[in-house]
Amino acid sequence: MFFLFLGAREPFDSPQLENVAHALHIVQLRYPTMSLGQLSTLLRVGLVPDREGQFVSVSDVVAHAPGQKYPTIARQIDQLCDGTESRPGLRLLEKQSDPKDRRNRYVAVSERGKNLLYELDLVLAPEIVQTIGQPRSAEA
């Protein structure tokens, strides 16, 4: 009963847990084949770059994924991109190769992936999303 550790007295008495459950439900509805590992990798790709839309190396993504192996992350990235011949991808990430060294691969969140992440932001952090574009108070 992990929800008790979030301060809930009863199941789903925690607004944070309800928000997480709602966010996972959205992902499941939009992308029923997406695994929790793939969602985690998508979030990591979104968090690693310094600027939105910046491509990052797969090695950097792996470095920010403690306990995960390169082949696992690379396979998840393939599924989050275009997929394979036998299994179509989700097109939530874009992939590039380094023209000077084809062994180096880079990824960024695609427009489709950004839309999903923005939607999850609305569910998980509505108070932050509502303040975007609002004038700052004199105290800030």
N, C-alpha and C positions, 0 to 999 in steps of 0.2 A: 504494500500500500504506500507507494512513494509519494502520493499526493499529500499525505499527512506531514511530510517533511517540508512542503511548500506552505504550511500554515493553515491547511484546510482541516476543519473538524469533521466534515462529511465528504464523501466523494463528490467531486465537482463543486466544492465550496470555495475553490481557489480560482479567482478570475484569470490568473496567469495560466493555470493548467487548462482551463476552458479555452483560452485563446490559442494555446499550442494545439489542443485537440481540433479546434476549428481550422487552424492553418494546415494541419496534416490532412484533414478532410478535404480541403480545397485542392491540395496537391493530388490526393487520391482520385478525386473527381476529374481533374484536368488531365492527369497523366497516370492512368491506372497501372501501367507497367513499371513506373519509377520505384526503385527500391529506396530504403532509408539511406543506404550508403551513397547512392547516386545523388540524393537530395543534399547530403552532407558535403559531397564533392562540389556540387553546384554552389553551395553557400561559401565554401572555401575559395573557389575561383572568384566569387564576387567580393571577398574580403581581402584577398592578397594584394591586388594592385594599389598603387598610390592614388590613381585617378580613375574615375569611372570610364569604362570602355577601353582601358589599357590592356594590351595583351601581356600575359605573364607566362613564364616557362612552366612546363609540367613539373620540372624538378622543384621549382619554388612552391607549387601547390603541394607536392609530396612533403616538402620540408615543413609545411604548416599543418600537416596531418600526422601527428604523432601516432606511432604504432601501425600505420598503413604502409604497405609495400608499393613500390613504383608500379609493378604490373597491375595491381588491383586498381589504383587510381587511373592509370592509363586506359584500362578496360572501361571503367565508369565514364571517363571523359569521351571515349569513342561512342558510347551509348547516348551520352548527353549531346553529342554532335550529330553527325549524319548516320551513325550506326554502321552496320555491316551489310553484306549482301543478304544474309539470312535473317537479320533482325534490324528493322529500320530504327533510326535514332530519334531522339526527342527534339533535336534542333534547338536546344536551350543554350548551347555554347557554339562558338565559332573556333575553328582550328586553323593555324598557319604553321608552315615549316620555315625554318631559317634558310634563305636562298644560298647562303655561304656554307652551311653545314646542315644537310637534310636530316641529320639525327636529332637536332634540336627542334622541339615542337612547342608552340605557344598557343594559349587559349584565352578567350575573353567571353563574357556573357553576351549572348545575342540579344536582339531586340525582343524576341519572344521570351527569353530567359529574364530580361529586365522586367517585362510585364508581370511575370509570375512573382519575382522578388518584390516588386512594388505592391502587389496584391497581398503578399504575406506581411509586408511592413504595415499595411493598413490594419491587418488583424492583430499583429503582435505588438505594435507600438503606435496606436492611433493618436496618442497625445503628442508624439514627436512629429508625425506626419502632418497633423493639423497646424503645427506651428511653422512649417516650412513656408516661406514667402511672407510671413507676418513681420511687421516691424518689431525690432527689439526694444525692450523697455529700457528706461534710463539706468536702471540698476544693473543691467547685464554688462 
